[in-house]
């Protein structure tokens, strides 16, 4: 993925070690959910529909850190729910950074300016702020006015304090190439965030809004047009070139669900961050006892329209590692050259 050089070297070394050790399945990044509670109710979210007793739970620090260490992954994305609602989220981050894990704290940024004093800038740490569009579009997505303006203010404050800030944008069938271009131009050029992550929305079964998820062909057409005119090359996108090829229909490949495992209050989730077919207490059980052959487009109907980064980015990364041509293309991006081929 297009990431800072130090992080690229660390992740590349990790991938090479797995290959030399002939490890068949291994994690690139853990999706850690230390709580399900949230201070927003986004229309496309399928993560917060739990009984009140579950929403009150907070994962202990030792359990959260232990799960990441158990997996051996070099990176962790802390999600939820809203992680900043966890009273010990700063300690979870501190301990993971001390273990030299690259930590992305996902947040809607509603609480970020109030909580930012609890955190310290580090090359191993970044805030990943949820931004689905410009003001009207984003506030509609999160079902609350004023959230976009607060998120922008929080990003500016975090940048001023020396934090690395990335963004995470999810797109639906209500988006157009122009709305994608507008928000990514704003994040890239005006806010100057460090990197941006993008993904078509996944149709969570429990999401309140079931009408606005993208199909495969819709996704390809949308991103093909959004990436045109050199946009893809210019934007600081935190994705491998092959994954961006995949989004716009220039490449196709299966998902690699096991590469970004999810650990939550219930344990390790089968089979992936987006689908919950049960939980197991250990990472080893997740990898060894899950029938991975059952999942993927053409195998499970829930996977039919999925093109989410958490399933397909790992495939792109592994394919890049296995190709000299793609490795060189990714390396050019890492050192500040071309950021992918434009349509």
C-alpha positions, 0 to 999 in steps of 0.5 A: 500500500502507499504508506510512509517509507519506514512502514513500507519497509516494516510491512514488506519485511514481515511479508517476506518473512511469512513467505520464507517461512512458508506460512500460508495464512497470516494477518496484514492488519487486525481490525480491533473492536474494543467496544460497539457503542457509538455516538452516531447512528450512520445509515449504512452501519451494521456494527452498532445493532446490539442489546444495551448490555453489549453496548455498555461493555468495554474491552480490557486493555490487556485483552485488546493488546493481547489479541493483536500480539497473539495474531502477530500482525504488524498493523492494527486498525482500532474501530467500533463503535467509536473508539474514543468513547473507550475510557482507556483507549489512550492506554491501548494505543500507548501499549501497542505503539510501545510494541512497535505496532502501526496503529490507526485509530478510526474515529468520527472525530466528534470527540477528537478535539476533547480527547486529543490531549490523551495521545502523543504523536508517533510514527507508529500512530495515526488518526483515521477520520471518517469522511464520506463526503463534503458537508451536506453529503457527510452529515446526511450519511451520519444522520446528524448536522454539524459532524462534518465541520467538527471533523474538519476542525479536529483534523486541522487541530490534529495536524497542527499538533503533529499527528499523522491523519488519514481519512476513510471514505465509504461510497454508496450508489447515491454518490457520483464521480463528481462527489467523489472527486470533490471530497477527495480533492478537498481532503488531498489539497485543502486539508492536506491529510497524509493519506486517504482510504476509500471503499464501496460500502458493504451491504451489512444485513443489520444496516438501517439503509438497505437501498443504497449499496453499490453493485459490482458493475456500478462500483467499477463504473463509478471509480473508473470515472472518478479516477479519470483525468489523472486524479488517481495519480495525484491523490494520496490514496492509501491503497496498492495500485492493484486494488485501485485497478480492481475498483475501476475494473482493470483487474479482478481477483478473489478476496482474502478474508483471513488477511484482515481478521477481526477481534471484538468483544465476542472474540475472533469473528468468522469469516471477516470484519463484514460478516459474522458467522460465529466467534472463536477465542483464539486466532489459531482457531480462526485460521485453522478451523474456518472453512475459508473455501465457503466464502467469496463472490460466487460462493456465498450470496452475501459476498456477491457485491462486495468490493470492500478494501478489507477483503480485496486489498490483501489480495492485491498486496500479496499479488504485488509481492509475487510480481516484480512489475507490480512491486516496482510500481508500488515502490515508485508510489512509496518513494513519491513517484507515480501513484498508480495509472490513471484511466 
